[in-house]
Amino acid sequence: MPQLTPRLTELADAHGVATEFWDWQGRRVEVSVETVLAVLTALGVEAEGEGDVERALAAVDERPWTRVLPPVVVTVEGTRPEVPVHMTEGGSFEARVVLEDGTVTELGALDDERESREVGGRTVARVHLDLGTDLPLGWHTVEVREGDAVRRMALVVTPPVLALPESLAGPGAQSWGLMTQLYAMRSTESWGIGDLADLGDAGAWAAGMGADFVLVNPLHAAEPVPPLEPSPYLPTSRRFVNPLYIRVEDVPEVGYLSAAERQLVEWHSDDAKRYLSLDFIERDAVWMAKEAALRMIFRQRRSLRRSRAFNAFVEREGQGLVDYATWCALCQFHGTWWRQWPAGLQDPRGAAVEAFREKHADEVEFHCWLQWILDDQLAKVQRDLIDTGMSIGLISDLAVGVHPDGADAWGLGDALARGVTVGAPADQYNQLGQDWSQPPWRPDQLADLGYTPYRDMVRAALRDSGGLRVDHVIGLFRLWWIPQGRKPFEGTYVRYDHEAMVGILLLEAHRAGAVVIGEDLGTVEPWVRDYLRERGVMGTSILWFERDWEGDGGLLDPEEWRELCLATVTTHDLPPTAGYLEGVHVELRHRLGLLERGLEEEKSEDEQSREEVLADLRQRGLLRPGAGVPDQVEALHAFLTRTPAKLVGVSVSDLAGDKRVINQPGTDEEYPNWRVPLAGPDGSAVMLEELFTWRSARRLARTVTEGG
């Protein structure tokens, strides 16, 4: 059996693969050699024997010397980027930097001492280019000419810190907004599921109550054919949007429908609206009705103005959109499991795929058109939110990964690792760990691609948003990789170039004028939160978990909370606040067999923890003795306004007094995760029009507007 030798450990470290880590209980854990080898294999590194290890280490050492330029350099504005050039000893070269705006500057070499070594039978010298310290923000190109050969490298200059918008920059400035699961937030005009028009209406109501933003669950694309994955955190693509959220009647080409076609659209609408009365969201049935109507509208003529706008959108999105639309079209004929397609169709750059695309050009165009409609409707939502007085508007949510058989996994090729999935190590809540069934980015391939796929994804998420929430933001630093066939706790961490990942995120956010919120809950290396704060990335603070973990574990006073964060009472992995106060999560976990201790013991500890918080509220004068659950919900939110947190989030479920769990971690089909519609205290479905009239909803909104 292979051993975890010092040289194998050195090789793993060179590729960012951890051979040991500290678990949630502070214990040092040594990673098994089998896991290390499997992860290295996923990174394209063969290390089964001693000879393999030595050859792989030699390749690591020699690789930079075989390239004239590195594939990419990501730097920070105001600093001197380190750009090495490798050339034949004694040779000469010319170098220049081409800025985004087309400005060209000739470059010389720094006067530092040259290095040289023998590589492949020739002597290679290393020099460093002098790019100065005054490069502007942006995506630039470094070019080096040696003889007739020209080599190019992406040079990304990122902001040192993401500045807060003016509305949040002043001392004590604080804004509040809604947090919502859009699919669950329905109106009587919805086709059985919440859509972008509902999002705009909810935002308009909230703006009238003093809100500055609406944070929505990931709107990423799902499968184009049933069954649709219900989890918004397991999309087929993170760059594109789920057409399920289109408001059909708001597509301009509806105006060109004939009377008979309008009747058909109304028939599909009535069919979908039947699902508003059901206990759970019926995505598949709703999409079938909505798709039929959209295909009818797609066939209508477009004005010259609209045609040019569509063509411009397709050109702007480029090959990424074409690949996504082609995958959707292929799914119509071969199903969504692309690994089971004919071999020729599994390669997005292959001749068979190109032939399919030409034969089914209309189908590919339809899926491009859907994304154009979504882009148009999302942009309108953001414009309307800002016009109603919000300072931030829409805050989008970026999931941590994608479905292993989705569009991104097919189209991005080697940028995603094969044979491994992303998850989380064991912790106090999941002592066997978690497997999220998502392929991770390959850090080496991302660099070789100049981070283009990552940039395009981030840029798309920020295009029509005033902010971006990054789920599991720790994944920009390291991810837990689980080899295929192994248990979640048998994985290990793989590190990423966090300065590049965070820097690119900040550059795109700066250009969009957006805030960035990192979901930094769970197991986090302490320095990571400090780094994110220094770069201007907000954290996430949940009231129930804000304690002095480095001291006695007691509750934090409001003034001790961090300033640069989104503060909330609940999150989508907890019940709405009314349900949490009644302990529905404990009862549910007991019913599903997820408790590790007896029910009474769990209930007792949970009640004690909640009572500690409520007692603190009473002591601060925020809650009167004997107050019921609605008053407790208000008091908890009033407490948040006493913290220095820049952003305060209020769940739409809390506005409605909902109690049902949205998502129960550790379950799949055992509970209807991501399928529970918005409901009132009695469990009955609530439409937006009704919620807007509720005095209790307005009272909670006034609580966070006026402060505690």
Rosetta blueprint (number, residue, H / E / L):
1 M L
2 P L
3 Q L
4 L L
5 T L
6 P H
7 R H
8 L H
9 T H
10 E H
11 L H
12 A H
13 D H
14 A H
15 H L
16 G L
17 V E
18 A L
19 T L
20 E E
21 F E
22 W E
23 D L
24 W L
25 Q L
26 G L
27 R L
28 R E
29 V E
30 E E
31 V L
32 S L
33 V H
34 E H
35 T H
36 V H
37 L H
38 A H
39 V H
40 L H
41 T H
42 A H
43 L L
44 G L
45 V L
46 E L
47 A L
48 E L
49 G L
50 E H
51 G H
52 D H
53 V H
54 E H
55 R H
56 A H
57 L H
58 A H
59 A H
60 V H
61 D H
62 E H
63 R H
64 P H
65 W H
66 T H
67 R L
68 V L
69 L L
70 P L
71 P L
72 V E
73 V E
74 V E
75 T E
76 V E
77 E L
78 G L
79 T L
80 R L
81 P L
82 E L
83 V L
84 P E
85 V E
86 H E
87 M E
88 T E
89 E L
90 G L
91 G L
92 S L
93 F L
94 E E
95 A E
96 R E
97 V E
98 V E
99 L L
100 E L
101 D L
102 G L
103 T L
104 V E
105 T E
106 E E
107 L E
108 G E
109 A E
110 L L
111 D L
112 D L
113 E L
114 R L
115 E E
116 S E
117 R E
118 E E
119 V E
120 G L
121 G L
122 R E
123 T E
124 V E
125 A E
126 R E
127 V E
128 H E
129 L E
130 D E
131 L L
132 G L
133 T L
134 D L
135 L L
136 P L
137 L L
138 G E
139 W E
140 H E
141 T E
142 V E
143 E E
144 V E
145 R E
146 E E
147 G L
148 D L
149 A E
150 V E
151 R E
152 R E
153 M E
154 A E
155 L E
156 V E
157 V E
158 T E
159 P L
160 P L
161 V L
162 L L
163 A L
164 L L
165 P L
166 E H
167 S H
168 L H
169 A H
170 G L
171 P L
172 G L
173 A L
174 Q L
175 S E
176 W E
177 G E
178 L E
179 M E
180 T E
181 Q L
182 L H
183 Y H
184 A H
185 M L
186 R L
187 S L
188 T L
189 E L
190 S L
191 W L
192 G L
193 I L
194 G L
195 D L
196 L H
197 A H
198 D H
199 L H
200 G H
201 D H
202 A H
203 G H
204 A H
205 W H
206 A H
207 A H
208 G H
209 M L
210 G L
211 A L
212 D L
213 F E
214 V E
215 L E
216 V E
217 N L
218 P L
219 L L
220 H E
221 A E
222 A L
223 E L
224 P L
225 V L
226 P L
227 P L
228 L L
229 E L
230 P L
231 S L
232 P L
233 Y L
234 L L
235 P L
236 T L
237 S E
238 R E
239 R E
240 F E
241 V E
242 N L
243 P H
244 L H
245 Y H
246 I L
247 R L
248 V H
249 E H
250 D H
251 V L
252 P H
253 E H
254 V H
255 G H
256 Y H
257 L L
258 S L
259 A H
260 A H
261 E H
262 R H
263 Q H
264 L H
265 V H
266 E H
267 W H
268 H H
269 S H
270 D H
271 D H
272 A H
273 K H
274 R H
275 Y H
276 L H
277 S H
278 L L
279 D L
280 F L
281 I L
282 E L
283 R H
284 D H
285 A H
286 V H
287 W H
288 M H
289 A H
290 K H
291 E H
292 A H
293 A H
294 L H
295 R H
296 M H
297 I H
298 F H
299 R L
300 Q L
301 R L
302 R L
303 S L
304 L H
305 R H
306 R H
307 S H
308 R H
309 A H
310 F H
311 N H
312 A H
313 F H
314 V H
315 E H
316 R H
317 E H
318 G H
319 Q H
320 G H
321 L H
322 V H
323 D H
324 Y H
325 A H
326 T H
327 W H
328 C H
329 A H
330 L H
331 C H
332 Q H
333 F H
334 H H
335 G L
336 T L
337 W L
338 W H
339 R H
340 Q H
341 W L
342 P L
343 A H
344 G H
345 L H
346 Q H
347 D L
348 P L
349 R L
350 G L
351 A H
352 A H
353 V H
354 E H
355 A H
356 F H
357 R H
358 E H
359 K H
360 H L
361 A H
362 D H
363 E H
364 V H
365 E H
366 F H
367 H H
368 C H
369 W H
370 L H
371 Q H
372 W H
373 I H
374 L H
375 D H
376 D H
377 Q H
378 L H
379 A H
380 K H
381 V H
382 Q H
383 R H
384 D H
385 L H
386 I H
387 D H
388 T L
389 G L
390 M L
391 S L
392 I L
393 G E
394 L E
395 I E
396 S E
397 D E
398 L E
399 A L
400 V L
401 G L
402 V L
403 H L
404 P L
405 D L
406 G L
407 A H
408 D H
409 A H
410 W H
411 G H
412 L L
413 G H
414 D H
415 A H
416 L E
417 A L
418 R L
419 G L
420 V E
421 T E
422 V E
423 G E
424 A E
425 P L
426 A L
427 D L
428 Q L
429 Y L
430 N L
431 Q L
432 L L
433 G L
434 Q E
435 D E
436 W E
437 S E
438 Q E
439 P L
440 P L
441 W E
442 R L
443 P H
444 D H
445 Q H
446 L H
447 A H
448 D H
449 L L
450 G L
451 Y L
452 T H
453 P H
454 Y H
455 R H
456 D H
457 M H
458 V H
459 R H
460 A H
461 A H
462 L H
463 R L
464 D L
465 S L
466 G L
467 G E
468 L E
469 R E
470 V E
471 D L
472 H L
473 V H
474 I H
475 G H
476 L H
477 F L
478 R E
479 L E
480 W E
481 W E
482 I E
483 P E
484 Q L
485 G L
486 R L
487 K L
488 P H
489 F H
490 E H
491 G L
492 T E
493 Y E
494 V E
495 R E
496 Y L
497 D L
498 H H
499 E H
500 A H
501 M H
502 V H
503 G H
504 I H
505 L H
506 L H
507 L H
508 E H
509 A H
510 H H
511 R H
512 A H
513 G L
514 A L
515 V E
516 V E
517 I E
518 G E
519 E L
520 D L
521 L L
522 G L
523 T L
524 V L
525 E L
526 P H
527 W H
528 V H
529 R H
530 D H
531 Y H
532 L H
533 R H
534 E H
535 R L
536 G L
537 V L
538 M E
539 G E
540 T E
541 S E
542 I E
543 L H
544 W H
545 F H
546 E L
547 R E
548 D L
549 W L
550 E L
551 G L
552 D L
553 G L
554 G L
555 L E
556 L L
557 D L
558 P H
559 E H
560 E H
561 W L
562 R L
563 E L
564 L L
565 C E
566 L E
567 A E
568 T E
569 V L
570 T L
571 T L
572 H L
573 D L
574 L L
575 P L
576 P L
577 T H
578 A H
579 G H
580 Y H
581 L H
582 E L
583 G L
584 V H
585 H H
586 V H
587 E H
588 L H
589 R H
590 H H
591 R H
592 L L
593 G L
594 L L
595 L L
596 E L
597 R L
598 G L
599 L H
600 E H
601 E H
602 E H
603 K H
604 S H
605 E H
606 D H
607 E H
608 Q H
609 S H
610 R H
611 E H
612 E H
613 V H
614 L H
615 A H
616 D H
617 L H
618 R H
619 Q H
620 R L
621 G L
622 L L
623 L L
624 R L
625 P L
626 G L
627 A L
628 G L
629 V H
630 P H
631 D H
632 Q H
633 V H
634 E H
635 A H
636 L H
637 H H
638 A H
639 F H
640 L H
641 T H
642 R L
643 T L
644 P L
645 A L
646 K L
647 L E
648 V E
649 G E
650 V E
651 S E
652 V H
653 S H
654 D H
655 L H
656 A H
657 G L
658 D L
659 K L
660 R L
661 V L
662 I L
663 N L
664 Q L
665 P L
666 G L
667 T L
668 D L
669 E L
670 E L
671 Y L
672 P L
673 N L
674 W L
675 R L
676 V L
677 P L
678 L L
679 A E
680 G L
681 P L
682 D L
683 G L
684 S L
685 A E
686 V L
687 M L
688 L H
689 E H
690 E H
691 L H
692 F L
693 T L
694 W L
695 R H
696 S H
697 A H
698 R H
699 R H
700 L H
701 A H
702 R H
703 T H
704 V H
705 T H
706 E H
707 G L
708 G L
